[in-house]
C-alpha cells in the first residue's frame, strides 16, 4: 500500500451506521457511556504526552524509536533527498559540505523520529483527532507556532479555491501530450545523437508510462476531492519542509469552520534499489494532525483555545 493511500485511509477512517431497527434507551446509554470513556482515555493520554513533551522534549512513545544508530544518523545524515550512496557515505563519514541548511522545525521532526528530544519546541500535542479515526484514544502531534499555523491555513484555503480546476486542466494538457506522443512522438521527443532506435523508443515508452501514471494519480485526487474534500499538498523548503507531502481538508464542527492537516512522518530511503522503511534501521514514525479554526468571511485564523481543564479534572479523578 502506498504512503498516500495509507494517509488517506487513516485520515478518513471508516464509519459504521446504526442497524436498521429501533434502538433501545439502554443501548443509547451504553453508547454514550462508551463515548465518554473513550473521550476520557484520549484526554488523559493527551495530558500525559503534553507534560512529557514540555518537560523532556519527547514522549515515552517516541523514546522507543531511539536505537544504537540514532545519534549518529541524527548528527551525520541530511534529512532530505535520501539517495543511497549519500546516506551511506554521510552515515560513515559525516554530512556532505554542499548540503543546505535544515530548518529548526525539520530538525525537531528528524529528532523525534529518531527518539531524540526536540530542541526548538516545534511540536505540541493536538486536542483533536480525525473524526472518523478508528483509534479514538490515540494522540497526534501538532504545530504550536502561530505564524506557521497561519501559513498552513492560507496554503490550504488558497489551494482549495481552484484545486479541482487545476487538476482537470493538468489532465487535459497531459492527455493532449500523450496523444501526440503516441501518434507523432518526434514532435515531442527529439532523437538524441549517438542513440540507436531501440533506446530512443525505450525513452519514449518511459515518458508515456510516466504521463499515464500522472493522469491516473490526478484522477484519483479528483475523485477523493469530490468525495471527501481531501487536498494533497507539499510543504516545501521555502516554508518549513516539515511534512513533505501531506493531506489537508476543510470542515465544520460545533466550534466553527476549520481546516485540518494530516501527515505520517516516516521515511523510506532507497537502498540497493528498494524502498526500505527507515524504522527497520532506526526511528519510529509519528503522526501529525490538527484543526485550525478560521473566520470563513475573512480567512483569518481564530485563536484555538481548547478547554484543557477537562483533561486535568479527569486525570485528578483517576488518582
PyMOL commands that set and color helices and strands:
alter all, ss='L'
color gray80, all
select helices_A, chain A and resi 3-12+25-56+60-63+70-76+84-93+104-113+146-187+197-228+278-280+309-318
alter helices_A, ss='H'
color red, helices_A
select strands_A, chain A and resi 123-125+141-143+231-235+244-253+256-265+268-271+274-277+286-293
alter strands_A, ss='S'
color yellow, strands_A
deselect
rebuild
show_as cartoon
